[in-house]
């Protein structure tokens, strides 16, 4: 039987003093989270408040995990209030705990989340709108449409990110399209991202209209979204974005051309593959893999890129092949030809991609790499062998 009070004191001391590793306290955390001792809850709330006031996000996360384990969904209000406090971190761990609670009991979680959405506190309302995205229902479209007109751009962005089912719901789709005209680029980016995941052909035209947006991050997301939609009618816009002054936009546009496919897009990628600059050939190699099934010229070009004089281009070709459709075994000769490449950068990429491209041959390649002269190749091979073993065990 765990001494829960003493164990909690040890956790708090660890979070304050940071004199030992997380691995040392992990068993105590697990025992506390599963102990079911509800008498600890007041102490846990006190500790959570303390760490929030001290801006100690590490301690906040440790206490949040224990609270979630002991209280379950009843801990959700405390964790949402904690997430509303900006301590300058990415909140990955805390967000994970909240998402687990949201999914554990959706009906109960929705009641809590909707209370936060209705809060007069901007911080709590933002936390609620973010959480609503995980438990939203069709009937929430009206509430979120109203939030999408809020004076706070962060509220508008979160509302757009939480809109449910824009694939089937015409009203939800219209809210996203209207948000493309929002004056804040964060809101436009959020709307573009959602539209790109809908698969709806009627999303292409409103996205293309933003290809000349003043914000580079918007143009970059437009490229990405058009690639996800995969409609050939987006090709002219992507060809323009291919020459955008912003590097990230250009690279996203090239990737999208591979996803869109079609003669015009593939022509542009083949020209890029013949460029003297190896950086251009790297982009082409990654993108052409996506177009391998859309044009008979692509497989031959990928084979030539796999023999490129620059190691980074050969490695990029392998990365591109991972996204290629069709039967992976068709690329077995190409992978076999690169498995003994003289450059360790290429062999590392073979190690990473082998289980995807040549699953039957992957164990032999990775076991051979255990004796590779390059330590990074050996390390990557060991990691990939472990993943193969885990997959086989499942």
DRENDO-1510 file (C-alpha; in Angstrom, 1 decimal, always signed):
<recs>
REC; n; res; u; v; w
REC; 1; UNK; +0.0; +0.0; +0.0 .
REC; 2; UNK; +1.5; +3.3; -1.1 .
REC; 3; UNK; +2.0; +6.1; +1.4 .
REC; 4; UNK; +0.1; +8.6; -0.9 .
REC; 5; UNK; +0.8; +11.7; +1.2 .
REC; 6; UNK; +4.5; +10.9; +1.4 .
REC; 7; UNK; +4.6; +10.0; -2.3 .
REC; 8; UNK; +2.9; +13.3; -3.2 .
REC; 9; UNK; +5.4; +15.2; -1.1 .
REC; 10; UNK; +8.2; +13.5; -2.9 .
REC; 11; UNK; +6.8; +14.4; -6.3 .
REC; 12; UNK; +6.4; +18.1; -5.3 .
REC; 13; UNK; +10.0; +18.1; -3.9 .
REC; 14; UNK; +11.2; +16.6; -7.2 .
REC; 15; UNK; +9.4; +19.2; -9.3 .
REC; 16; UNK; +10.8; +22.1; -7.2 .
REC; 17; UNK; +14.4; +20.9; -6.7 .
REC; 18; UNK; +15.0; +19.0; -9.9 .
REC; 19; UNK; +17.8; +17.1; -8.3 .
REC; 20; UNK; +17.0; +13.7; -9.8 .
REC; 21; UNK; +15.8; +12.4; -13.2 .
REC; 22; UNK; +12.3; +11.9; -14.3 .
REC; 23; UNK; +12.9; +8.1; -14.4 .
REC; 24; UNK; +13.6; +8.2; -10.7 .
REC; 25; UNK; +10.1; +9.6; -9.9 .
REC; 26; UNK; +8.2; +7.9; -12.6 .
REC; 27; UNK; +7.2; +4.8; -10.5 .
REC; 28; UNK; +5.9; +7.1; -7.8 .
REC; 29; UNK; +3.8; +9.1; -10.3 .
REC; 30; UNK; +2.3; +5.9; -11.7 .
REC; 31; UNK; +1.5; +4.6; -8.3 .
REC; 32; UNK; -0.2; +7.9; -7.3 .
REC; 33; UNK; -2.2; +8.1; -10.5 .
REC; 34; UNK; -3.6; +4.7; -10.0 .
REC; 35; UNK; -4.0; +4.7; -6.2 .
REC; 36; UNK; -7.6; +6.1; -6.2 .
REC; 37; UNK; -7.0; +8.1; -3.0 .
REC; 38; UNK; -9.5; +10.9; -3.4 .
REC; 39; UNK; -8.4; +12.4; -0.1 .
REC; 40; UNK; -5.3; +13.7; -2.0 .
REC; 41; UNK; -7.4; +15.9; -4.3 .
REC; 42; UNK; -7.4; +19.1; -2.1 .
REC; 43; UNK; -3.6; +18.7; -1.8 .
REC; 44; UNK; -3.3; +18.2; -5.5 .
REC; 45; UNK; -5.3; +21.3; -6.3 .
REC; 46; UNK; -3.1; +23.3; -3.9 .
REC; 47; UNK; +0.0; +22.0; -5.6 .
REC; 48; UNK; -1.4; +22.7; -9.0 .
REC; 49; UNK; -2.1; +26.3; -8.0 .
REC; 50; UNK; +1.3; +26.7; -6.6 .
REC; 51; UNK; +3.1; +25.5; -9.7 .
REC; 52; UNK; +0.9; +27.7; -11.9 .
REC; 53; UNK; +1.7; +30.7; -9.7 .
REC; 54; UNK; +5.4; +29.8; -9.8 .
REC; 55; UNK; +5.2; +29.3; -13.6 .
REC; 56; UNK; +6.6; +25.8; -13.1 .
REC; 57; UNK; +5.1; +23.9; -16.1 .
REC; 58; UNK; +7.0; +20.8; -15.3 .
REC; 59; UNK; +5.4; +20.6; -11.8 .
REC; 60; UNK; +2.0; +21.5; -13.3 .
REC; 61; UNK; +2.2; +18.6; -15.7 .
REC; 62; UNK; +3.2; +16.1; -13.0 .
REC; 63; UNK; +0.3; +17.1; -10.8 .
REC; 64; UNK; -2.2; +17.2; -13.7 .
REC; 65; UNK; -1.3; +13.6; -14.5 .
REC; 66; UNK; -2.0; +12.5; -11.0 .
REC; 67; UNK; -5.3; +14.4; -10.8 .
REC; 68; UNK; -6.4; +12.9; -14.1 .
REC; 69; UNK; -5.6; +9.4; -12.8 .
REC; 70; UNK; -7.4; +9.8; -9.5 .
REC; 71; UNK; -10.4; +11.9; -10.5 .
REC; 72; UNK; -10.9; +11.0; -14.2 .
REC; 73; UNK; -13.2; +13.4; -16.0 .
REC; 74; UNK; -13.9; +15.2; -12.8 .
REC; 75; UNK; -10.4; +16.6; -13.1 .
REC; 76; UNK; -11.2; +18.2; -16.5 .
REC; 77; UNK; -12.1; +21.7; -15.1 .
REC; 78; UNK; -8.9; +22.0; -13.2 .
REC; 79; UNK; -6.8; +20.9; -16.2 .
REC; 80; UNK; -8.6; +23.3; -18.5 .
REC; 81; UNK; -8.1; +26.2; -16.1 .
REC; 82; UNK; -4.4; +25.2; -15.9 .
REC; 83; UNK; -4.2; +25.2; -19.7 .
REC; 84; UNK; -5.7; +28.7; -19.8 .
REC; 85; UNK; -2.6; +30.0; -18.0 .
REC; 86; UNK; +0.2; +30.7; -20.4 .
REC; 87; UNK; +3.5; +29.6; -18.8 .
REC; 88; UNK; +5.4; +29.9; -22.0 .
REC; 89; UNK; +5.6; +26.2; -22.9 .
REC; 90; UNK; +4.0; +24.1; -25.7 .
REC; 91; UNK; +1.7; +22.4; -23.2 .
REC; 92; UNK; +2.1; +19.1; -25.1 .
REC; 93; UNK; +1.9; +16.9; -21.9 .
REC; 94; UNK; -1.0; +18.8; -20.4 .
REC; 95; UNK; -2.9; +18.8; -23.7 .
REC; 96; UNK; -2.4; +15.0; -23.9 .
REC; 97; UNK; -3.9; +14.5; -20.5 .
REC; 98; UNK; -6.9; +16.8; -21.4 .
REC; 99; UNK; -7.5; +15.0; -24.7 .
REC; 100; UNK; -7.5; +11.6; -22.9 .
REC; 101; UNK; -10.2; +12.9; -20.5 .
REC; 102; UNK; -12.3; +14.4; -23.3 .
REC; 103; UNK; -12.3; +11.0; -25.0 .
REC; 104; UNK; -12.9; +9.0; -21.8 .
REC; 105; UNK; -16.4; +10.3; -21.2 .
REC; 106; UNK; -17.5; +12.6; -24.0 .
REC; 107; UNK; -21.0; +13.4; -22.7 .
REC; 108; UNK; -19.7; +14.6; -19.3 .
REC; 109; UNK; -16.7; +16.3; -20.9 .
REC; 110; UNK; -19.0; +18.3; -23.3 .
REC; 111; UNK; -20.9; +19.7; -20.4 .
REC; 112; UNK; -17.7; +21.0; -18.8 .
REC; 113; UNK; -16.3; +22.3; -22.1 .
REC; 114; UNK; -19.5; +24.2; -23.0 .
REC; 115; UNK; -19.3; +25.9; -19.6 .
REC; 116; UNK; -15.8; +27.1; -20.5 .
REC; 117; UNK; -16.9; +28.2; -24.0 .
REC; 118; UNK; -19.6; +30.4; -22.3 .
REC; 119; UNK; -17.2; +31.9; -19.8 .
REC; 120; UNK; -16.7; +35.7; -19.8 .
REC; 121; UNK; -13.0; +35.1; -19.2 .
REC; 122; UNK; -11.2; +35.3; -22.6 .
REC; 123; UNK; -8.6; +32.8; -21.4 .
REC; 124; UNK; -11.1; +30.2; -20.2 .
REC; 125; UNK; -13.2; +30.7; -23.3 .
REC; 126; UNK; -10.2; +30.0; -25.5 .
REC; 127; UNK; -9.4; +26.8; -23.5 .
REC; 128; UNK; -13.0; +25.7; -24.0 .
REC; 129; UNK; -13.1; +26.4; -27.7 .
REC; 130; UNK; -9.9; +24.4; -28.2 .
REC; 131; UNK; -11.3; +21.5; -26.2 .
REC; 132; UNK; -14.7; +21.6; -28.0 .
REC; 133; UNK; -12.9; +20.6; -31.2 .
REC; 134; UNK; -12.5; +17.1; -29.7 .
REC; 135; UNK; -16.1; +16.7; -28.6 .
REC; 136; UNK; -18.0; +18.9; -31.0 .
REC; 137; UNK; -21.3; +17.8; -32.5 .
REC; 138; UNK; -23.2; +19.0; -35.5 .
REC; 139; UNK; -25.5; +21.2; -33.4 .
REC; 140; UNK; -22.4; +23.2; -32.3 .
REC; 141; UNK; -22.0; +24.9; -35.7 .
REC; 142; UNK; -24.2; +27.8; -34.7 .
REC; 143; UNK; -22.2; +28.4; -31.5 .
REC; 144; UNK; -18.9; +28.2; -33.3 .
REC; 145; UNK; -20.1; +30.4; -36.2 .
REC; 146; UNK; -20.9; +33.1; -33.6 .
REC; 147; UNK; -17.5; +32.7; -32.0 .
REC; 148; UNK; -15.9; +33.0; -35.4 .
REC; 149; UNK; -17.0; +36.6; -35.5 .
REC; 150; UNK; -15.6; +37.5; -32.0 .
REC; 151; UNK; -13.4; +40.5; -31.7 .
REC; 152; UNK; -10.5; +38.3; -30.4 .
REC; 153; UNK; -8.7; +36.8; -33.3 .
REC; 154; UNK; -7.5; +33.9; -31.2 .
REC; 155; UNK; -11.1; +33.0; -30.3 .
REC; 156; UNK; -12.0; +33.2; -34.0 .
REC; 157; UNK; -9.1; +30.9; -34.9 .
REC; 158; UNK; -10.0; +28.4; -32.3 .
REC; 159; UNK; -13.6; +28.5; -33.3 .
REC; 160; UNK; -12.7; +27.7; -36.9 .
REC; 161; UNK; -10.4; +24.9; -35.8 .
REC; 162; UNK; -13.3; +23.3; -33.9 .
REC; 163; UNK; -16.0; +23.5; -36.6 .
REC; 164; UNK; -17.5; +20.0; -36.9 .
REC; 165; UNK; -18.0; +18.0; -40.1 .
REC; 166; UNK; -17.4; +20.6; -42.9 .
REC; 167; UNK; -17.4; +17.6; -45.3 .
REC; 168; UNK; -21.1; +16.9; -45.1 .
REC; 169; UNK; -22.5; +20.0; -43.4 .
REC; 170; UNK; -23.1; +22.9; -45.8 .
REC; 171; UNK; -23.3; +25.5; -43.1 .
REC; 172; UNK; -20.1; +24.4; -41.5 .
REC; 173; UNK; -18.4; +24.6; -44.9 .
REC; 174; UNK; -19.7; +28.1; -45.5 .
REC; 175; UNK; -18.4; +29.3; -42.1 .
REC; 176; UNK; -14.9; +28.1; -43.2 .
REC; 177; UNK; -15.1; +29.8; -46.6 .
REC; 178; UNK; -16.2; +33.0; -44.9 .
REC; 179; UNK; -13.3; +32.8; -42.6 .
REC; 180; UNK; -10.9; +33.0; -45.5 .
REC; 181; UNK; -11.7; +36.7; -45.6 .
REC; 182; UNK; -10.8; +37.2; -42.0 .
REC; 183; UNK; -8.3; +40.1; -41.4 .
REC; 184; UNK; -6.1; +38.0; -39.2 .
REC; 185; UNK; -3.8; +35.6; -41.0 .
REC; 186; UNK; -4.0; +33.1; -38.1 .
REC; 187; UNK; -7.7; +32.7; -38.7 .
REC; 188; UNK; -7.2; +32.4; -42.5 .
REC; 189; UNK; -4.6; +29.7; -41.9 .
REC; 190; UNK; -6.9; +27.8; -39.6 .
REC; 191; UNK; -9.7; +27.9; -42.2 .
REC; 192; UNK; -7.4; +26.9; -45.1 .
REC; 193; UNK; -6.1; +23.9; -43.1 .
REC; 194; UNK; -9.7; +22.7; -42.3 .
REC; 195; UNK; -10.8; +23.1; -46.0 .
REC; 196; UNK; -7.8; +21.2; -47.2 .
REC; 197; UNK; -8.9; +18.2; -45.2 .
REC; 198; UNK; -12.4; +18.1; -46.5 .
REC; 199; UNK; -11.7; +16.5; -49.8 .
REC; 200; UNK; -14.5; +18.7; -51.3 .
REC; 201; UNK; -13.9; +19.8; -54.9 .
REC; 202; UNK; -15.7; +23.1; -54.2 .
REC; 203; UNK; -13.0; +24.0; -51.7 .
REC; 204; UNK; -10.4; +24.4; -54.5 .
REC; 205; UNK; -11.6; +27.7; -55.9 .
REC; 206; UNK; -11.8; +29.7; -52.7 .
REC; 207; UNK; -8.3; +28.4; -51.7 .
REC; 208; UNK; -6.9; +29.3; -55.1 .
REC; 209; UNK; -8.2; +32.8; -54.5 .
REC; 210; UNK; -5.8; +33.1; -51.6 .
REC; 211; UNK; -2.7; +32.1; -53.6 .
REC; 212; UNK; -1.7; +35.8; -53.7 .
REC; 213; UNK; -2.4; +36.5; -50.1 .
REC; 214; UNK; +0.0; +39.1; -48.5 .
REC; 215; UNK; +1.0; +36.7; -45.7 .
REC; 216; UNK; +3.6; +34.0; -46.6 .
REC; 217; UNK; +2.2; +31.6; -44.0 .
REC; 218; UNK; -1.2; +31.8; -45.7 .
REC; 219; UNK; +0.3; +31.1; -49.1 .
REC; 220; UNK; +2.2; +28.2; -47.7 .
REC; 221; UNK; -0.9; +26.7; -46.1 .
REC; 222; UNK; -2.8; +27.2; -49.4 .
REC; 223; UNK; -0.1; +25.2; -51.2 .
REC; 224; UNK; -0.4; +22.4; -48.6 .
REC; 225; UNK; -4.2; +22.4; -48.6 .
REC; 226; UNK; -4.3; +22.3; -52.4 .
REC; 227; UNK; -2.0; +19.3; -52.4 .
REC; 228; UNK; -4.2; +17.5; -49.9 .
REC; 229; UNK; -7.2; +18.1; -52.1 .
REC; 230; UNK; -5.3; +16.8; -55.1 .
REC; 231; UNK; -7.4; +18.5; -57.8 .
REC; 232; UNK; -5.7; +19.3; -61.1 .
REC; 233; UNK; -7.5; +22.6; -61.4 .
REC; 234; UNK; -5.2; +23.8; -58.7 .
REC; 235; UNK; -2.1; +23.3; -60.9 .
REC; 236; UNK; -1.9; +26.9; -62.4 .
REC; 237; UNK; -2.0; +28.4; -58.9 .
REC; 238; UNK; +0.7; +25.9; -57.7 .
REC; 239; UNK; +2.9; +26.7; -60.6 .
REC; 240; UNK; +2.8; +30.3; -59.7 .
REC; 241; UNK; +3.5; +29.5; -56.1 .
REC; 242; UNK; +6.4; +27.4; -57.2 .
REC; 243; UNK; +8.1; +30.8; -57.9 .
REC; 244; UNK; +7.0; +32.5; -54.7 .
REC; 245; UNK; +9.6; +34.8; -53.0 .
REC; 246; UNK; +9.2; +32.8; -49.8 .
REC; 247; UNK; +11.2; +29.5; -49.7 .
REC; 248; UNK; +8.7; +27.6; -47.6 .
REC; 249; UNK; +5.9; +28.5; -50.0 .
REC; 250; UNK; +8.0; +27.3; -52.9 .
REC; 251; UNK; +8.8; +24.0; -51.3 .
REC; 252; UNK; +5.1; +23.4; -50.2 .
REC; 253; UNK; +4.0; +24.2; -53.8 .
REC; 254; UNK; +6.4; +21.6; -55.2 .
REC; 255; UNK; +5.2; +18.9; -52.8 .
REC; 256; UNK; +1.6; +19.8; -53.7 .
REC; 257; UNK; +2.3; +19.5; -57.5 .
REC; 258; UNK; +3.4; +15.9; -56.8 .
REC; 259; UNK; +0.2; +15.2; -55.0 .
REC; 260; UNK; -2.0; +16.8; -57.7 .
REC; 261; UNK; -0.2; +15.0; -60.6 .
REC; 262; UNK; -1.4; +15.4; -64.1 .
REC; 263; UNK; +0.7; +16.3; -67.2 .
REC; 264; UNK; +1.3; +20.0; -66.4 .
REC; 265; UNK; +2.4; +19.3; -62.8 .
REC; 266; UNK; +4.6; +16.4; -63.7 .
REC; 267; UNK; +6.2; +18.5; -66.5 .
REC; 268; UNK; +7.2; +21.1; -63.9 .
REC; 269; UNK; +8.6; +18.5; -61.6 .
REC; 270; UNK; +10.6; +16.8; -64.4 .
REC; 271; UNK; +12.1; +20.1; -65.3 .
REC; 272; UNK; +13.0; +20.6; -61.7 .
REC; 273; UNK; +14.6; +17.2; -61.6 .
REC; 274; UNK; +17.0; +18.3; -64.4 .
REC; 275; UNK; +18.0; +21.5; -62.7 .
REC; 276; UNK; +21.7; +22.0; -62.0 .
REC; 277; UNK; +21.1; +23.0; -58.4 .
REC; 278; UNK; +21.0; +19.8; -56.3 .
REC; 279; UNK; +18.5; +21.5; -53.9 .
REC; 280; UNK; +16.0; +21.7; -56.8 .
REC; 281; UNK; +16.6; +18.0; -57.6 .
REC; 282; UNK; +16.0; +17.2; -53.9 .
REC; 283; UNK; +12.6; +18.9; -54.0 .
REC; 284; UNK; +11.7; +17.1; -57.3 .
REC; 285; UNK; +12.8; +13.7; -55.9 .
REC; 286; UNK; +10.5; +14.1; -52.9 .
REC; 287; UNK; +7.6; +15.3; -54.9 .
REC; 288; UNK; +7.8; +12.9; -57.8 .
REC; 289; UNK; +7.2; +9.9; -55.5 .
REC; 290; UNK; +3.7; +11.3; -54.9 .
REC; 291; UNK; +3.1; +11.4; -58.7 .
REC; 292; UNK; +4.5; +7.9; -59.4 .
REC; 293; UNK; +1.0; +6.5; -60.2 .
REC; 294; UNK; -0.2; +9.5; -62.3 .
REC; 295; UNK; +2.4; +9.6; -65.1 .
REC; 296; UNK; +4.4; +6.8; -66.8 .
REC; 297; UNK; +7.4; +9.1; -67.1 .
REC; 298; UNK; +7.8; +9.3; -63.3 .
REC; 299; UNK; +9.3; +5.9; -62.4 .
REC; 300; UNK; +12.1; +6.2; -64.9 .
REC; 301; UNK; +13.0; +9.7; -63.6 .
REC; 302; UNK; +13.0; +8.4; -60.0 .
REC; 303; UNK; +15.4; +5.7; -61.1 .
REC; 304; UNK; +17.7; +8.4; -62.5 .
REC; 305; UNK; +17.5; +10.5; -59.4 .
REC; 306; UNK; +18.4; +7.4; -57.4 .
REC; 307; UNK; +21.7; +7.4; -59.4 .
REC; 308; UNK; +22.3; +11.1; -59.0 .
REC; 309; UNK; +25.8; +12.2; -58.2 .
REC; 310; UNK; +24.7; +14.0; -55.0 .
REC; 311; UNK; +24.0; +11.8; -52.0 .
REC; 312; UNK; +21.3; +14.2; -50.7 .
REC; 313; UNK; +19.3; +13.7; -54.0 .
REC; 314; UNK; +19.6; +9.9; -53.8 .
REC; 315; UNK; +18.4; +10.0; -50.1 .
REC; 316; UNK; +15.5; +12.3; -51.0 .
REC; 317; UNK; +14.4; +9.9; -53.7 .
REC; 318; UNK; +13.9; +7.2; -51.0 .
REC; 319; UNK; +11.9; +9.7; -48.9 .
REC; 320; UNK; +9.7; +10.4; -52.0 .
REC; 321; UNK; +9.1; +6.7; -52.6 .
REC; 322; UNK; +7.5; +6.3; -49.2 .
REC; 323; UNK; +4.7; +8.5; -50.3 .
REC; 324; UNK; +4.3; +6.7; -53.7 .
REC; 325; UNK; +1.2; +4.6; -54.2 .
REC; 326; UNK; +0.9; +1.2; -55.7 .
REC; 327; UNK; +2.8; -2.0; -54.7 .
REC; 328; UNK; +5.9; -1.2; -52.7 .
REC; 329; UNK; +7.8; -4.2; -54.1 .
REC; 330; UNK; +8.1; -2.4; -57.4 .
REC; 331; UNK; +10.8; -0.3; -55.8 .
REC; 332; UNK; +12.8; -3.2; -54.5 .
REC; 333; UNK; +15.5; -3.1; -57.2 .
REC; 334; UNK; +16.0; +0.6; -56.6 .
REC; 335; UNK; +16.2; +0.2; -52.8 .
REC; 336; UNK; +18.6; -2.8; -53.2 .
REC; 337; UNK; +20.8; -0.6; -55.4 .
REC; 338; UNK; +21.0; +2.0; -52.7 .
REC; 339; UNK; +21.4; -0.3; -49.7 .
REC; 340; UNK; +25.2; -0.4; -50.2 .
REC; 341; UNK; +25.6; +3.2; -51.2 .
REC; 342; UNK; +29.0; +4.5; -50.3 .
REC; 343; UNK; +27.5; +7.5; -48.6 .
REC; 344; UNK; +26.3; +7.0; -45.0 .
REC; 345; UNK; +23.5; +9.6; -45.5 .
REC; 346; UNK; +21.9; +7.4; -48.1 .
REC; 347; UNK; +22.3; +4.2; -46.0 .
REC; 348; UNK; +20.6; +5.9; -43.1 .
REC; 349; UNK; +17.7; +6.8; -45.3 .
REC; 350; UNK; +17.6; +3.2; -46.5 .
REC; 351; UNK; +17.4; +2.1; -42.9 .
REC; 352; UNK; +14.5; +4.5; -42.2 .
REC; 353; UNK; +12.5; +3.6; -45.3 .
REC; 354; UNK; +13.2; -0.1; -45.8 .
REC; 355; UNK; +10.3; -1.4; -43.7 .
REC; 356; UNK; +7.9; +0.8; -45.8 .
REC; 357; UNK; +9.4; +0.1; -49.2 .
REC; 358; UNK; +10.7; -3.4; -49.0 .
REC; 359; UNK; +9.1; -5.0; -45.9 .
REC; 360; UNK; +10.2; -8.5; -46.8 .
REC; 361; UNK; +13.9; -7.5; -47.2 .
REC; 362; UNK; +14.0; -5.0; -44.4 .
REC; 363; UNK; +15.1; -7.4; -41.6 .
REC; 364; UNK; +18.1; -8.6; -43.6 .
REC; 365; UNK; +19.2; -5.0; -44.6 .
REC; 366; UNK; +18.8; -3.7; -41.0 .
REC; 367; UNK; +20.7; -6.7; -39.5 .
REC; 368; UNK; +23.5; -6.1; -42.0 .
REC; 369; UNK; +23.6; -2.5; -41.0 .
REC; 370; UNK; +24.3; -3.6; -37.4 .
REC; 371; UNK; +28.0; -3.9; -38.5 .
REC; 372; UNK; +28.0; -0.8; -40.7 .
REC; 373; UNK; +31.2; +1.3; -40.3 .
REC; 374; UNK; +29.1; +4.5; -39.7 .
REC; 375; UNK; +27.8; +4.7; -36.1 .
REC; 376; UNK; +24.7; +6.7; -37.2 .
REC; 377; UNK; +23.7; +4.0; -39.6 .
REC; 378; UNK; +24.1; +1.4; -36.9 .
REC; 379; UNK; +22.0; +3.5; -34.4 .
REC; 380; UNK; +19.2; +4.1; -36.9 .
REC; 381; UNK; +19.2; +0.4; -37.9 .
REC; 382; UNK; +18.9; -0.7; -34.3 .
REC; 383; UNK; +15.9; +1.7; -33.8 .
REC; 384; UNK; +14.2; +0.4; -36.9 .
REC; 385; UNK; +14.8; -3.2; -36.0 .
REC; 386; UNK; +13.1; -2.5; -32.7 .
REC; 387; UNK; +10.1; -1.0; -34.5 .
REC; 388; UNK; +9.9; -4.1; -36.6 .
REC; 389; UNK; +9.9; -6.3; -33.5 .
REC; 390; UNK; +7.2; -4.2; -31.9 .
REC; 391; UNK; +5.0; -4.4; -35.0 .
REC; 392; UNK; +5.5; -8.2; -35.2 .
REC; 393; UNK; +4.6; -8.5; -31.5 .
REC; 394; UNK; +1.3; -6.6; -32.1 .
</recs>
